[in-house]
Amino acid sequence: LELTGLRSKIPPRTPFVEWLRRVVDKKRKLDVREIARDIRLGEMALINSGVTSVADIASFPAAIRAPRMLRCIVFRELIGLQRAVILPPGNAAISPHAPYSISDSNFRRIRRWWNRRGAALVSMHIAESSDETAYFSTGVGPLGKFYAGLKIPPRTVPGRRPIAHLDSMSLLRRGLLAVHANDVTPREARLLAVRGVTVAVCPGSLDFFG
């Protein structure tokens, strides 16, 4: 909901990695007042469409603290390719952003944190695009250029698809909300079901990626 105000500022058919770069650039310029305003605007749009409850992902402290009108679980977004992510105390809901924006060392930290808090909720964008799959499998594709554009070392290439990699790190489990899951094989879909993972499918995302 903190990104509600960006709706008209990025062309809707921008290629994914370019869209991602623009979102990162726009987010850096948001201030506390804009974040609070955009959350309220997003909530009003949801209420007007009949939504009463939301699982929201917040990347700013101001978004985590913002008062909410809807029944809401706020997931604290975590991004970390170079630095250790800061994990909250207690059973706070967290959202490691995506496999391509979290290092393996941070995934291990998250796994240890989760093992000590079995009831904690975790949300992650998983298998969102073929670009993610290509990078994880072979190290090629637009995501490599994305890392270069941000002037950060690229993520280690696991040499396997994202879902298989997360499973190897014991991160596919009950309590995980897998968002998107656009680029998933039937075998991977069965694995998600066996592991007890909940999947949130976005029709707009499916349309965007074809």
Residue pairs with C-beta under 8 A, 6 or more apart in sequence:
1 38
1 39
1 42
1 43
1 54
1 56
1 63
2 30
2 35
2 38
2 39
2 42
2 58
2 59
2 60
2 63
3 23
3 27
3 38
4 38
4 39
4 41
4 42
4 45
5 30
5 34
5 37
5 38
5 41
6 23
6 26
6 27
9 26
10 19
10 22
10 23
10 26
12 208
13 208
14 22
15 142
16 128
16 129
16 131
16 142
16 208
16 209
17 131
17 142
17 143
17 145
17 146
20 146
21 146
21 149
21 150
24 150
27 59
30 38
30 60
32 60
32 62
35 60
35 62
35 63
35 66
36 62
36 66
39 56
39 63
39 66
39 68
40 69
43 54
43 68
43 69
43 70
44 69
46 54
46 70
47 69
47 70
51 70
52 70
52 71
53 70
53 71
53 72
54 70
54 71
54 72
54 73
55 72
55 73
55 75
55 93
55 123
55 177
55 200
56 63
56 68
56 72
56 73
56 74
56 75
57 74
57 75
57 77
57 95
57 123
58 64
58 66
58 74
58 75
58 76
58 77
59 77
59 79
63 74
64 74
64 76
68 74
73 93
73 121
74 93
75 93
75 94
75 95
75 121
75 122
75 123
76 88
76 92
76 93
76 94
76 95
77 94
77 95
77 97
78 85
78 86
78 87
78 94
78 95
78 96
78 97
78 102
78 106
78 110
79 85
79 97
79 101
79 102
80 101
80 102
80 103
80 106
81 101
81 102
81 103
81 106
81 147
81 152
81 153
81 155
82 103
82 152
82 153
84 105
84 106
84 109
85 96
85 102
85 106
85 109
85 110
87 94
87 109
87 110
87 113
88 94
90 117
91 117
91 119
91 120
92 120
93 120
93 121
93 122
93 123
94 110
94 113
94 120
94 121
94 122
94 123
95 122
95 123
95 124
96 102
96 106
96 107
96 110
96 122
96 124
97 124
97 125
98 124
98 125
98 126
98 128
98 132
99 124
99 126
99 132
99 136
99 162
99 165
99 166
100 132
100 135
100 136
100 143
100 155
100 162
101 155
102 110
103 155
103 156
104 156
104 158
104 169
107 166
107 169
107 171
108 169
110 122
110 171
111 169
111 170
111 171
113 120
114 120
114 122
114 171
114 173
114 175
118 175
119 175
120 175
121 175
121 177
122 171
122 175
122 176
122 177
123 176
123 177
123 179
123 200
124 166
124 171
124 176
124 177
124 178
124 179
125 179
125 180
126 162
126 163
126 166
126 178
126 179
126 180
126 181
127 133
127 161
127 162
127 163
127 178
127 180
127 181
127 182
127 183
127 184
127 188
128 179
128 180
128 181
128 182
128 183
128 205
128 209
129 182
129 183
129 209
130 183
130 209
131 141
131 142
131 143
132 143
132 162
132 183
133 161
133 162
133 183
134 140
134 141
134 143
135 141
135 143
135 144
135 155
135 157
136 157
136 158
136 159
136 160
136 161
136 162
136 165
137 157
137 159
137 160
137 161
138 157
138 159
139 154
139 157
143 154
144 154
147 153
147 154
147 155
148 154
158 165
158 168
160 168
161 188
163 172
163 184
163 188
163 191
163 192
164 188
166 172
167 191
167 195
172 191
172 192
172 195
172 197
173 195
173 196
173 197
174 195
174 196
174 197
175 196
176 195
176 197
176 198
177 197
177 198
177 199
177 200
178 192
178 197
178 198
178 199
178 200
179 199
179 200
179 202
180 200
180 201
180 202
180 205
181 189
181 192
181 199
181 201
182 205
182 206
182 209
183 209
184 192
192 199
